[in-house]
Amino acid sequence: MFGQIGWPEALLFLLIIIMLFGASRLQEIGGAMGGAIREFRSAISGADEKRGKSEEEEKKEA
């Protein structure tokens, strides 16, 4: 039904989003999303580090 989106459709979509939210609001949304992604990545890497440490401690005890 919708098919692939080309450049003209993507630009039209971007213009509509800018008109709805405004350029300054889009900057705030982008910054918040970037911060959330950074926090998510650090949480994932922190969980991996904790898991790695617990496995090392188990190996030392065995």
Phi, psi and omega per residue, in radians:
M1 nan -0.828 -3.075
F2 -1.649 -0.506 3.118
G3 1.194 -2.898 -3.138
Q4 -1.464 2.583 3.134
I5 -1.666 2.219 3.131
G6 -1.688 -3.064 -3.133
W7 -1.069 -0.783 -3.124
P8 -1.067 -0.700 3.135
E9 -1.186 -0.693 3.126
A10 -1.118 -0.720 3.110
L11 -1.156 -0.689 3.102
L12 -1.107 -0.751 3.102
F13 -1.070 -0.773 3.122
L14 -1.088 -0.740 3.116
L15 -1.104 -0.702 3.126
I16 -1.136 -0.742 3.125
I17 -1.098 -0.751 3.122
I18 -1.101 -0.693 3.130
M19 -1.191 -0.605 -3.135
L20 -1.262 -0.835 -3.014
F21 -1.726 -0.515 -3.068
G22 1.556 2.675 -3.050
A23 -1.146 -0.697 -3.106
S24 -1.193 -0.661 3.128
R25 -1.182 -0.642 3.088
L26 -1.109 -0.641 3.100
Q27 -1.116 -0.726 3.111
E28 -1.131 -0.739 3.133
I29 -1.111 -0.767 3.123
G30 -1.101 -0.722 3.105
G31 -1.122 -0.714 3.123
A32 -1.156 -0.711 3.120
M33 -1.166 -0.692 3.100
G34 -1.100 -0.734 3.095
G35 -1.113 -0.686 3.122
A36 -1.148 -0.704 3.122
I37 -1.160 -0.746 3.100
R38 -1.058 -0.770 3.137
E39 -1.115 -0.720 3.118
F40 -1.087 -0.795 3.135
R41 -1.106 -0.727 3.132
S42 -1.180 -0.607 3.091
A43 -1.161 -0.705 3.124
I44 -1.150 -0.805 -3.126
S45 -1.190 -0.580 3.080
G46 -1.163 -0.662 3.104
A47 -1.166 -0.686 3.106
D48 -1.129 -0.708 3.130
E49 -1.137 -0.742 3.112
K50 -1.108 -0.731 3.140
R51 -1.118 -0.736 3.124
G52 -1.102 -0.701 3.129
K53 -1.156 -0.730 -3.121
S54 -1.166 -0.628 3.096
E55 -1.168 -0.681 3.110
E56 -1.134 -0.694 3.121
E57 -1.137 -0.668 3.112
E58 -1.133 -0.689 3.128
K59 -1.151 -0.647 3.135
K60 -1.192 -0.636 -3.117
E61 -1.267 -0.497 -3.070
A62 -1.388 nan nan
